[in-house]
Every structure is written in C-alpha cells, then in structure tokens.
C-alpha cells in the first residue's frame, strides 16, 4: 500500500526541483490532471469488467496504463522522450477528442477536463518520478481509495493558499453543516450552479449515504447531483472528486450559469435542493445582466446567483446559500428587489451569521448562511449569531473551522428561543413586515464587539462601494418620502 499520508509531501518535494513549476497554483494544477487520468484509468477498469463491449474514448496510447505505468523493466518513458510524448501527443490528442451530443457524460468529461489543462513540468526525469508516486495509489483497493479521498480533500484545501484559486474551496465544516440542516432524502436532486471543486456535492453525498437501504436507493444516490463550474481548473478537480466518491456519471458541466435567461427556465431545469456558495465580488460581462429582469439585474455576481437559485428551485424545494454581509445590509435597488422577491415568494426561515475569518486566509469578508424553501411567502425569519469558539481569536489555515463549532447552532435549530448576550441580540425572529419596514436591511443579530479588521485593498474597496451604494439608496428613499409628505414639486419653477 502506498504511503498515502506522505503522498502530497513527496510530490511537492519532487516538483520543487522543476524549473517549470512556479508556485502552489501551478503545482496543484499539475497534480490535478495526472490524478484525473489515474482515477479515470481505475474507473475504466471497473467499466470494462462490467461491460465486455466497453470502449474507451481515450486513444489507446494515451491511457494511463499504457504510458504512465512503470513496470520497473526499464522500458517506461522518461526524460525528453516522456516530455515530448506528454506535450506533443497526450495533450494534443486529449484536447481534440471528438464529443458528440450523444457521447455519454462519463466519456465526454475527458475532453472537457483537458480543454485548458497544461503541463508545466520541464524535466522529464522529475515528471517520471511524480508519475510513479501517483501510480503507487491502488484505487481498486476500497480502504486505500477511501483513504485517498481524504488526501484529495487536503489537496483541495491547499487551494485556499494557492493565489486566486482559493475561491473554489468552501471549508468542509461549513458544507457539512449546511447538508446536515438540509436533511437530504433519497430521490431528491441537489444542484450547485458554481460548484468549484464539489465540496457541497460531496457533503450532500455523505449525508445522503445514511439514507441508502436498497439497490434502487443506490441508483437514486448515484444520480442525485448536478453541478456547473465556469472555470476549467476547479471543473477538473470536481470531476475527479466525484469519480473518487464513486459517482460514475458525474453530471458536472463546464459552463457559466449566468448566461441563460432566467425567465426561460422550465420545471425540467429545477431542483429539489440547492446548496451553494456563489462567487461574490466578481465581475461579469455587461451583457450578463440582459439575462435577468431589469429590477434584479445587479452588477454583483452573488446577487445574480441568488436570482438563478430562486428561478431554479422546485416547488417545495429547499436551499442553503452562503452570502456576504453586503447582501444583508445592501439597500440599493437591485438588492432590495432580490430580497423582496425572496421574502414574498419564498420562505426565508433562518439566517446563520458566521464569525469572521471562516474563509481565512482567502478572504476576511464576513459571511452568512441563508436557509429558505419554496413552500410559501416568508412570515418570519430567525437570525442566529454563531460566535467564535472559546480559545479562538481567528480561524486560520492551521486552526480552521470544524463541524463541532456549529454545535451551538445545531442545538438551537430544533428548539428556537430568542437569546440576548450582554444586551445584544444573539438569536431573534423578525416578521416579514418588520424586515420590509427596514427597507430589507437584514443586517440583524450581528457581532457587537468586533475588532477592526484590516482587509486587503480589493476587499476594502468592495466593502466601501457596497456601503456607499446602500447609503445612497437610503438617502434617495428618505428624500422621496420627505418630498411626497411635503407635496413639493422639485421639477417646478421654484416659485411655490
């Protein structure tokens, strides 16, 4: 059995000596495409065993077992021969695989996975050493495959500190908590319209696993996930993640969820459950707004995803969505319209305020989890502030948030009471009318004694812009109310 716990360190040590690898992001991307081919090769062995007529979509000379496997006879490719093969044969052939509309998903994912992948390594001898470490993994062995699933989690966690790639990883404690509170049922389908590396989908599968009893349940379980990911690299990681979790037909699509008119969605496009952490602070092309009703056409990506979620949640469906504080306090026209739609057409029953630094070191922006369902308009919304656990000043890479830190919220969930600490609300319910009277500023039960945090410039600017937009909207609204009350015609000639 391969020394799995040492797996990442061994590969990192080899790659450090390769002049082509520049930083963590490239190192992880390099590992990712090799891992995909190794995992896919293991899956193909299973598919060939079950189906005598199975034919691989990968050209024979490009299948892992035919070029990467080293039988220790001295015939395995290495050095310049290996580099030439990878750059000029493997990548060329895999990027040009022909995919037709009727190509099965489990085959089409090979082409999609390699569309924008790169080989960064420049030393063929070091590349051979990395391939050999990866090939030691025995993914046909259940225990080893399961153990490697845990190691894959650690690789994904490294994305948090790999530059801009960090946006694709939501801490596992958070995704597990959300899946637990959603309470999956066999027969339901979950969607994540910006699925990154698949964290929400794996947490869903882990929770749904407990409900399986029959072979029919297994088939429903296998067919229960749907994901869309815009960026190539996390898409590749997500597909590999699903294959590792035993999903032979990963319904993961390399696409942009914001590029379809939301009014065109039919019941066939809707899901019983949505679990998401929409990208926020991002910029989309101006024409993206054209896919949304004018009152919902925000310039903030998280707002746009909220609209997508509302249009794609089935009747009686449930959703849990992570959103930044800016969504809660924002009172610009688009945010108010989105929140008004949310409360008037959906049941926003719970908002969990999460402590700062949950996403450290990637971002310091404070986030919240909104739980709602498509059963009825909102009558009341509970807010619950989850405080930093004892002994923690901040979460960090070495001291990340754990599922046990959600224990107070889980205990409160089924026995809801209003809680005040030192005169400040920690848990409280508000009626939909009270929220409307606040002009949909739902920045409630917040943190009373927050220390001032120094945010990175980009996030600081974004936060100031959101607050300015909200203040401007509030000023305009109040001025309109004053003008209406006084009956003043500001467009008149000034002689009144």
VMD Tcl script that draws the C-alpha trace (Angstrom):
set ca {
  {0.00 0.00 0.00}
  {1.28 3.44 -0.90}
  {2.28 5.71 1.91}
  {-0.79 7.85 1.42}
  {-0.22 10.27 4.25}
  {3.11 11.20 2.71}
  {1.68 11.48 -0.79}
  {1.39 15.27 -1.16}
  {4.74 15.97 0.52}
  {6.60 13.51 -1.75}
  {5.17 15.12 -4.90}
  {5.83 18.63 -3.64}
  {9.46 17.77 -2.87}
  {10.00 16.43 -6.40}
  {8.29 19.38 -8.10}
  {10.30 21.95 -6.17}
  {13.29 20.92 -8.29}
  {11.48 21.51 -11.60}
  {12.09 24.92 -13.17}
  {8.69 24.85 -14.90}
  {6.63 24.86 -11.70}
  {6.08 28.39 -10.44}
  {4.20 28.40 -7.13}
  {1.43 26.43 -5.46}
  {-1.26 27.09 -8.05}
  {0.77 25.52 -10.89}
  {1.88 22.65 -8.68}
  {-1.70 21.78 -7.77}
  {-2.88 22.12 -11.37}
  {-0.05 19.81 -12.48}
  {-1.04 17.19 -9.89}
  {-4.71 17.59 -10.85}
  {-4.60 16.45 -14.47}
  {-2.34 13.49 -13.64}
  {-4.63 12.44 -10.78}
  {-7.64 12.71 -13.06}
  {-6.07 10.29 -15.57}
  {-5.05 7.88 -12.81}
  {-8.53 7.93 -11.23}
  {-10.20 7.65 -14.64}
  {-8.00 4.67 -15.53}
  {-9.10 2.94 -12.33}
  {-12.75 3.65 -13.21}
  {-12.28 2.31 -16.73}
  {-11.03 -0.98 -15.30}
  {-14.35 -1.28 -13.45}
  {-16.39 -0.31 -16.51}
  {-14.54 -2.84 -18.68}
  {-15.13 -5.54 -16.08}
  {-18.88 -4.80 -16.06}
  {-19.23 -4.32 -19.82}
  {-17.45 -6.59 -22.31}
  {-18.21 -4.06 -25.08}
  {-16.86 -1.03 -23.24}
  {-14.64 1.14 -25.49}
  {-12.53 3.93 -24.04}
  {-12.82 7.41 -25.52}
  {-9.11 7.89 -24.76}
  {-6.78 6.80 -27.59}
  {-5.04 3.59 -26.59}
  {-1.53 5.08 -26.37}
  {-2.84 7.84 -24.08}
  {-4.49 5.60 -21.49}
  {-2.63 5.84 -18.18}
  {-1.73 2.18 -18.04}
  {-0.06 2.40 -21.46}
  {2.25 5.38 -20.90}
  {2.41 6.38 -17.21}
  {2.64 2.94 -15.59}
  {6.19 1.80 -14.88}
  {6.60 -1.99 -14.73}
  {10.20 -1.50 -13.49}
  {11.60 -3.29 -16.55}
  {13.43 -0.15 -17.63}
  {11.14 0.41 -20.62}
  {8.98 3.20 -19.14}
  {9.30 6.56 -20.89}
  {11.36 9.19 -19.07}
  {13.43 12.30 -19.76}
  {12.95 14.09 -23.09}
  {11.04 11.13 -24.58}
  {8.40 11.42 -21.86}
  {8.23 15.21 -22.11}
  {7.80 15.04 -25.88}
  {5.02 12.44 -25.53}
  {3.11 14.44 -22.89}
  {3.37 17.79 -24.70}
  {3.01 16.68 -28.31}
  {0.93 13.50 -28.17}
  {-1.03 13.18 -24.91}
  {-2.27 16.77 -24.63}
  {-2.83 17.17 -28.37}
  {-4.94 14.01 -28.60}
  {-6.95 14.55 -25.40}
  {-7.77 18.16 -26.29}
  {-9.03 17.06 -29.73}
  {-11.23 14.14 -28.67}
  {-14.45 14.34 -30.65}
  {-17.51 14.72 -28.44}
  {-20.97 14.40 -29.98}
  {-24.34 15.27 -28.37}
  {-24.90 11.56 -27.72}
  {-21.47 10.97 -26.14}
  {-22.04 9.61 -22.59}
  {-21.14 12.10 -19.85}
  {-18.58 9.75 -18.32}
  {-16.66 9.82 -21.62}
  {-17.24 13.46 -22.60}
  {-15.65 14.68 -19.34}
  {-12.20 13.66 -20.62}
  {-12.25 16.23 -23.43}
  {-13.78 18.92 -21.19}
  {-11.24 18.25 -18.46}
  {-8.28 18.75 -20.77}
  {-9.55 21.72 -22.79}
  {-7.48 24.24 -20.81}
  {-5.12 21.97 -18.87}
  {-1.36 22.47 -19.05}
  {1.84 20.54 -18.45}
  {4.16 22.89 -16.57}
  {6.99 20.47 -15.83}
  {10.14 20.83 -17.91}
  {12.25 18.00 -16.53}
  {11.19 14.62 -17.89}
  {13.09 12.69 -15.21}
  {11.28 14.55 -12.42}
  {7.99 14.07 -14.28}
  {8.60 10.32 -14.32}
  {9.24 10.40 -10.55}
  {5.92 12.21 -9.94}
  {4.04 9.74 -12.18}
  {5.50 6.84 -10.22}
  {4.34 8.31 -6.88}
  {0.82 8.77 -8.26}
  {0.78 5.31 -9.82}
  {1.53 3.72 -6.43}
  {-2.05 4.55 -5.43}
  {-4.16 1.40 -5.52}
  {-7.60 2.87 -6.19}
  {-9.02 -0.61 -6.71}
  {-8.46 -1.27 -3.01}
  {-11.52 0.06 -1.12}
  {-9.63 1.11 2.01}
  {-6.87 2.80 0.07}
  {-9.32 4.50 -2.29}
  {-11.32 5.79 0.68}
  {-8.14 6.97 2.40}
  {-7.09 8.75 -0.76}
  {-10.45 10.53 -0.82}
  {-9.35 12.15 2.45}
  {-5.97 13.07 0.96}
  {-7.74 14.61 -2.03}
  {-9.56 16.83 0.47}
  {-6.21 18.06 1.73}
  {-5.13 18.85 -1.82}
  {-8.30 20.89 -2.29}
  {-7.69 22.70 1.00}
  {-4.34 23.82 -0.34}
  {-6.29 25.81 -2.92}
  {-7.06 28.25 -0.12}
  {-3.48 29.46 -0.19}
  {-2.85 28.98 -3.91}
  {-3.44 32.53 -5.06}
  {-6.65 33.25 -6.93}
  {-7.58 29.56 -6.96}
  {-8.68 29.90 -3.34}
  {-12.18 30.98 -4.32}
  {-13.08 27.40 -5.21}
  {-12.85 25.92 -1.73}
  {-15.51 26.27 0.98}
  {-14.38 24.85 4.36}
  {-15.69 21.31 4.78}
  {-17.19 22.13 8.18}
  {-19.46 24.69 6.52}
  {-20.62 22.45 3.65}
  {-21.21 19.56 6.09}
  {-23.28 21.76 8.41}
  {-25.42 23.02 5.53}
  {-26.00 19.49 4.18}
  {-26.98 18.27 7.66}
  {-29.51 21.07 8.14}
  {-30.99 20.47 4.66}
  {-31.62 16.78 5.55}
  {-31.28 15.04 2.14}
  {-33.79 12.41 1.09}
  {-33.40 9.55 -1.39}
  {-34.91 10.55 -4.73}
  {-34.00 14.23 -4.40}
  {-31.54 16.01 -6.68}
  {-29.15 18.68 -5.44}
  {-27.66 21.45 -7.58}
  {-24.72 23.79 -7.17}
  {-24.59 26.33 -10.01}
  {-21.00 27.38 -9.24}
  {-19.74 24.11 -7.82}
  {-15.99 24.73 -7.70}
  {-14.26 21.54 -6.59}
  {-17.52 19.89 -5.49}
  {-17.44 20.43 -1.73}
  {-21.20 20.86 -1.36}
  {-21.86 17.85 -3.57}
  {-19.58 15.59 -1.53}
  {-21.15 16.80 1.75}
  {-24.58 16.04 0.25}
  {-23.46 12.54 -0.77}
  {-22.00 11.89 2.70}
  {-25.31 12.87 4.33}
  {-27.46 11.02 1.76}
  {-25.35 7.87 2.22}
  {-27.04 7.37 5.61}
  {-30.44 7.04 3.88}
  {-29.49 4.21 1.47}
  {-31.18 0.86 2.07}
  {-31.86 -0.82 -1.29}
  {-30.23 -1.16 -4.72}
  {-32.88 1.27 -6.00}
  {-31.70 3.73 -3.35}
  {-28.14 3.30 -4.63}
  {-29.23 4.17 -8.18}
  {-31.03 7.30 -6.90}
  {-27.96 8.22 -4.85}
  {-25.69 7.90 -7.89}
  {-27.99 10.17 -9.89}
  {-28.59 12.81 -7.21}
  {-26.02 15.51 -8.03}
  {-25.79 18.31 -10.60}
  {-23.05 20.92 -10.85}
  {-21.95 23.73 -13.15}
  {-18.48 25.27 -12.96}
  {-17.32 28.15 -15.12}
  {-13.56 27.79 -14.63}
  {-11.60 24.94 -16.12}
  {-9.28 24.07 -13.23}
  {-11.88 23.60 -10.48}
  {-14.08 21.81 -13.01}
  {-11.30 19.23 -13.46}
  {-10.88 18.89 -9.70}
  {-14.63 18.47 -9.21}
  {-14.99 15.72 -11.83}
  {-12.08 13.83 -10.24}
  {-13.67 14.36 -6.81}
  {-16.97 12.86 -7.98}
  {-15.22 9.85 -9.59}
  {-13.35 9.30 -6.32}
  {-16.67 9.35 -4.48}
  {-18.00 6.56 -6.67}
  {-20.14 8.69 -8.99}
  {-19.52 7.02 -12.35}
  {-21.59 9.53 -14.31}
  {-20.75 12.93 -12.79}
  {-23.33 15.44 -14.03}
  {-20.82 18.25 -13.80}
  {-20.83 20.77 -16.64}
  {-18.15 23.24 -17.70}
  {-20.37 26.27 -18.27}
  {-21.47 29.65 -16.91}
  {-24.79 29.54 -15.03}
  {-25.39 33.25 -15.63}
  {-25.54 33.00 -19.44}
  {-29.15 31.85 -19.79}
  {-32.30 33.94 -19.47}
  {-33.75 33.10 -16.06}
  {-37.28 33.51 -17.43}
  {-36.65 30.61 -19.83}
  {-36.24 28.01 -17.07}
  {-38.92 25.32 -17.03}
  {-39.80 22.74 -14.37}
  {-37.27 20.40 -16.01}
  {-34.50 22.87 -15.08}
  {-35.45 22.96 -11.41}
  {-34.14 21.03 -8.40}
  {-35.44 19.89 -5.03}
  {-32.33 21.19 -3.25}
  {-29.73 23.89 -3.92}
  {-26.53 24.11 -1.86}
  {-24.21 26.95 -2.86}
  {-21.54 29.46 -2.04}
  {-21.97 31.82 -5.02}
  {-18.86 33.73 -6.15}
  {-19.01 37.30 -4.86}
  {-17.09 40.43 -5.65}
  {-16.64 39.12 -9.20}
  {-17.25 40.92 -12.43}
  {-19.28 39.53 -15.30}
  {-19.63 40.94 -18.79}
  {-22.18 43.74 -19.05}
  {-24.44 41.63 -21.30}
  {-24.89 39.08 -18.47}
  {-27.41 41.48 -16.93}
  {-29.58 41.05 -20.03}
  {-30.42 37.52 -18.85}
  {-32.25 38.91 -15.79}
  {-35.37 41.03 -15.27}
  {-34.28 44.68 -15.13}
  {-35.11 45.11 -11.42}
  {-32.93 42.08 -10.50}
  {-30.01 42.94 -12.82}
  {-27.33 43.60 -10.21}
  {-23.65 44.11 -11.02}
  {-22.70 41.79 -8.11}
  {-22.32 38.12 -9.05}
  {-23.69 36.81 -5.73}
  {-26.92 38.77 -6.33}
  {-27.28 37.31 -9.82}
  {-26.79 33.78 -8.50}
  {-29.49 34.38 -5.90}
  {-31.90 35.11 -8.75}
  {-30.78 31.97 -10.60}
  {-31.39 29.92 -7.44}
  {-34.88 31.35 -6.98}
  {-35.80 30.61 -10.60}
  {-34.39 27.06 -10.41}
  {-35.76 25.88 -7.04}
  {-38.65 23.44 -7.37}
  {-41.95 23.96 -5.61}
  {-41.45 22.74 -2.02}
  {-37.69 22.71 -2.68}
  {-35.07 23.75 -0.09}
  {-31.95 25.87 -0.35}
  {-28.96 26.82 1.78}
  {-26.79 29.60 0.37}
  {-23.70 31.43 1.65}
  {-23.77 35.20 1.06}
  {-21.52 38.06 2.23}
  {-22.63 40.77 4.66}
  {-23.07 43.13 1.71}
  {-26.15 41.18 0.64}
  {-27.69 41.58 4.10}
  {-27.14 45.31 4.59}
  {-27.38 46.31 0.91}
  {-30.34 48.56 0.12}
  {-29.53 49.54 -3.45}
  {-32.38 48.93 -5.88}
  {-31.29 45.50 -7.16}
  {-30.56 44.06 -3.70}
  {-33.87 45.31 -2.35}
  {-35.71 43.80 -5.34}
  {-33.97 40.45 -4.85}
  {-34.70 40.38 -1.11}
  {-38.30 41.46 -1.72}
  {-38.74 38.59 -4.19}
  {-37.08 36.19 -1.73}
  {-39.41 37.10 1.13}
  {-42.60 37.46 -0.91}
  {-42.26 34.24 -2.93}
  {-40.10 32.01 -0.68}
  {-39.92 31.15 2.99}
  {-36.66 32.62 4.31}
  {-36.85 30.92 7.67}
  {-33.28 31.12 9.02}
  {-30.11 33.18 8.66}
  {-26.97 31.98 10.43}
  {-24.44 34.79 10.93}
  {-20.99 33.20 10.72}
  {-17.96 34.56 12.59}
  {-15.24 36.41 10.70}
  {-12.25 34.56 9.19}
  {-14.21 31.38 8.34}
  {-12.70 31.65 4.84}
  {-9.24 32.72 6.03}
  {-6.70 33.08 4.61}
  {-8.53 33.59 1.30}
  {-10.90 36.34 2.39}
  {-11.75 38.20 5.60}
  {-15.23 39.23 4.44}
  {-17.86 38.02 6.90}
  {-20.44 35.62 5.51}
  {-23.87 34.24 6.34}
  {-25.92 31.16 5.53}
  {-29.45 31.76 4.28}
  {-31.88 28.82 4.59}
  {-35.12 29.10 2.63}
  {-37.68 26.93 0.89}
  {-40.22 27.27 -1.90}
  {-43.31 26.48 0.19}
  {-44.92 29.84 0.99}
  {-44.10 33.53 1.42}
  {-41.99 34.39 4.47}
  {-43.94 35.16 7.64}
  {-40.94 35.35 9.98}
  {-37.18 34.94 9.78}
  {-34.95 33.73 12.59}
  {-31.44 35.16 12.91}
  {-28.78 33.30 14.87}
  {-25.28 34.62 15.51}
  {-22.66 31.87 15.69}
  {-19.89 33.22 17.90}
  {-16.20 32.46 17.65}
  {-15.49 29.33 19.74}
  {-13.71 29.66 23.07}
  {-9.97 29.86 22.70}
  {-10.12 31.19 19.12}
  {-9.40 34.76 18.12}
  {-9.37 33.92 14.42}
  {-9.70 30.88 12.20}
  {-6.64 30.16 10.07}
  {-5.11 27.53 7.83}
  {-3.68 25.74 10.86}
  {-6.80 26.33 13.02}
  {-9.70 26.00 10.57}
  {-13.36 25.94 11.46}
  {-14.62 22.46 12.46}
  {-18.10 20.96 12.31}
  {-18.16 20.84 16.13}
  {-18.00 24.65 16.14}
  {-21.54 24.61 14.71}
  {-22.80 22.59 17.70}
  {-24.48 25.61 19.42}
  {-26.37 26.42 16.20}
  {-27.44 22.79 15.72}
  {-28.62 22.58 19.32}
  {-30.62 25.82 18.90}
  {-32.04 24.79 15.49}
  {-34.73 22.43 16.78}
  {-35.52 24.38 19.94}
  {-35.54 28.02 18.88}
  {-35.57 30.73 21.50}
  {-34.58 34.36 21.42}
  {-31.19 34.92 23.07}
  {-29.53 38.14 24.19}
  {-25.95 38.35 25.44}
  {-24.68 41.49 27.23}
  {-27.68 43.39 25.92}
  {-27.08 42.40 22.30}
  {-29.32 40.05 20.30}
  {-27.70 36.70 19.53}
  {-30.87 34.97 18.30}
  {-34.10 36.74 17.39}
  {-37.00 36.42 14.99}
  {-38.37 39.22 12.85}
  {-41.62 39.28 10.91}
  {-41.57 39.84 7.17}
  {-43.27 43.20 7.79}
  {-40.55 44.28 10.24}
  {-37.93 43.40 7.61}
  {-39.83 45.30 4.91}
  {-40.04 48.31 7.26}
  {-36.23 48.24 7.49}
  {-36.16 48.52 3.69}
  {-34.85 44.94 3.62}
  {-31.68 45.74 5.53}
  {-31.33 42.36 7.25}
  {-28.02 43.05 8.97}
  {-29.52 41.80 12.26}
  {-28.06 39.92 15.25}
  {-24.60 40.95 14.13}
  {-21.35 40.93 16.10}
  {-21.40 43.70 18.74}
  {-17.75 43.85 19.75}
  {-15.93 43.18 16.52}
  {-12.35 44.27 16.47}
  {-11.44 46.40 13.48}
  {-10.07 44.20 10.75}
  {-7.66 45.39 8.12}
  {-8.91 43.97 4.86}
  {-6.87 43.58 1.67}
  {-7.30 46.67 -0.57}
  {-9.58 44.95 -3.12}
  {-11.97 43.74 -0.41}
  {-11.86 47.07 1.42}
  {-12.80 48.94 -1.77}
  {-15.59 46.44 -2.50}
  {-17.00 46.81 1.03}
  {-16.90 50.62 0.85}
  {-18.59 50.57 -2.56}
  {-21.38 48.34 -1.25}
  {-21.90 50.55 1.81}
  {-21.89 53.70 -0.33}
  {-24.47 52.20 -2.71}
  {-26.69 51.30 0.25}
  {-26.32 54.74 1.86}
  {-27.09 56.48 -1.44}
  {-30.17 54.30 -1.89}
  {-31.30 55.07 1.68}
  {-30.80 58.82 1.18}
  {-32.75 58.75 -2.10}
  {-35.58 56.80 -0.49}
  {-35.80 59.13 2.52}
  {-35.71 62.22 0.30}
  {-38.53 60.78 -1.82}
  {-40.60 60.17 1.32}
  {-39.99 63.75 2.54}
  {-40.87 65.19 -0.87}
  {-44.06 63.12 -1.02}
  {-45.02 64.14 2.52}
  {-44.49 67.85 1.82}
  {-46.10 67.66 -1.58}
  {-43.18 69.58 -3.04}
  {-42.74 69.59 -6.81}
  {-38.97 69.70 -7.24}
  {-39.42 69.80 -11.00}
  {-41.46 73.04 -10.74}
  {-40.33 76.60 -11.39}
  {-39.28 77.31 -7.81}
  {-41.99 79.99 -7.17}
  {-44.04 77.93 -4.69}
}
mol new
graphics top color blue
foreach p $ca { graphics top sphere $p radius 0.5 }
foreach p [lrange $ca 0 end-1] q [lrange $ca 1 end] { graphics top cylinder $p $q radius 0.2 }
display resetview
